[in-house]
Amino acid sequence: PANSSGDATYANSAAKVVVGFRGTSLNWVAKKSSVYGIAKVTLDDRTPVDVDLYSESQLFQQPVYQSGVLTAGDHTLTIEWTGTKNPAATDYNIGADAFDIAGELSKLQA
């Protein structure tokens, strides 16, 4: 990956992160733990997918969503807090630790 933004964003309330990038792929890197919930991830105008950030033990900075190979160009990834969680989780938090991009970051809004 060509670029990575490493400024952590953490939320346990209605929040979203919007990442604009020009390139061919993006990996969302985040922590997983017992207090993390489920995030809704939308890439461009595709159908949103849920990403469960729950883990029984605390796991640091791992890819939790991968775009796969995209057509070169401008793309937008949106990560939204859902207020939902895995039944085993103890809270609903989500976090965004970094974004690894094959290309260049054009927008980061949290």
CORCOR-V27701 format. One record per residue. N is the residue number from 1. RES is the residue in three letters. PSI is psi in radians with two decimals (* if undefined). OMEGA is omega in whole degrees, 0 to 359 (999 if undefined). BURIAL is # if it has 9 or more other C-alpha atoms within 8 Angstrom, else .. Layout:
N,RES,PSI,OMEGA,BURIAL + N,RES,PSI,OMEGA,BURIAL
This chain:
1,PRO,2.48,186,. + 2,ALA,-0.61,186,. + 3,ASN,2.63,174,# + 4,SER,2.34,174,# + 5,SER,2.22,187,. + 6,GLY,0.36,180,. + 7,ASP,2.01,187,. + 8,ALA,2.45,172,. + 9,THR,2.35,185,. + 10,TYR,2.33,181,. + 11,ALA,2.52,169,# + 12,ASN,0.63,175,# + 13,SER,3.07,182,. + 14,ALA,1.96,183,# + 15,ALA,2.79,172,# + 16,LYS,2.70,177,# + 17,VAL,2.29,177,# + 18,VAL,2.18,180,# + 19,VAL,2.04,174,# + 20,GLY,2.38,180,# + 21,PHE,2.68,175,# + 22,ARG,1.97,183,# + 23,GLY,-2.71,186,# + 24,THR,-0.08,175,# + 25,SER,2.80,178,# + 26,LEU,2.39,171,# + 27,ASN,2.24,173,# + 28,TRP,2.17,181,# + 29,VAL,2.23,182,# + 30,ALA,2.86,175,# + 31,LYS,2.59,172,# + 32,LYS,2.50,175,# + 33,SER,-3.14,183,# + 34,SER,-0.25,181,# + 35,VAL,0.14,182,# + 36,TYR,2.57,184,# + 37,GLY,-2.64,184,# + 38,ILE,2.29,178,# + 39,ALA,2.60,174,# + 40,LYS,2.21,183,# + 41,VAL,2.23,178,# + 42,THR,2.19,176,# + 43,LEU,2.11,183,# + 44,ASP,-2.26,181,. + 45,ASP,0.39,180,. + 46,ARG,2.92,177,. + 47,THR,2.29,179,. + 48,PRO,2.61,175,. + 49,VAL,2.61,176,. + 50,ASP,2.40,176,. + 51,VAL,2.03,181,# + 52,ASP,2.05,181,# + 53,LEU,0.20,179,# + 54,TYR,2.45,168,# + 55,SER,2.47,180,# + 56,GLU,-0.65,176,. + 57,SER,2.82,182,. + 58,GLN,2.15,180,# + 59,LEU,2.35,186,# + 60,PHE,2.55,168,. + 61,GLN,1.42,176,# + 62,GLN,2.69,176,. + 63,PRO,2.20,178,# + 64,VAL,-0.26,176,# + 65,TYR,2.33,178,. + 66,GLN,2.27,183,# + 67,SER,-0.40,191,# + 68,GLY,-3.10,181,. + 69,VAL,2.22,181,. + 70,LEU,2.79,171,. + 71,THR,2.34,180,. + 72,ALA,2.33,179,. + 73,GLY,-2.84,182,. + 74,ASP,2.34,181,. + 75,HIS,2.74,177,# + 76,THR,2.25,175,# + 77,LEU,2.27,178,# + 78,THR,2.25,178,# + 79,ILE,2.18,183,# + 80,GLU,2.46,173,# + 81,TRP,2.32,182,# + 82,THR,-0.32,185,. + 83,GLY,0.28,178,# + 84,THR,2.87,182,. + 85,LYS,2.84,170,# + 86,ASN,2.46,180,# + 87,PRO,-0.46,180,. + 88,ALA,-0.26,182,. + 89,ALA,2.67,180,# + 90,THR,-0.11,178,. + 91,ASP,-3.09,189,# + 92,TYR,0.24,187,# + 93,ASN,2.68,168,# + 94,ILE,2.78,179,# + 95,GLY,2.68,175,# + 96,ALA,1.88,182,# + 97,ASP,-0.67,183,# + 98,ALA,2.85,175,# + 99,PHE,2.09,176,# + 100,ASP,2.14,188,# + 101,ILE,2.31,169,# + 102,ALA,1.60,186,# + 103,GLY,-2.46,180,# + 104,GLU,2.49,177,# + 105,LEU,2.27,178,# + 106,SER,-0.34,181,. + 107,LYS,2.40,171,. + 108,LEU,1.93,183,# + 109,GLN,2.13,179,. + 110,ALA,*,999,.
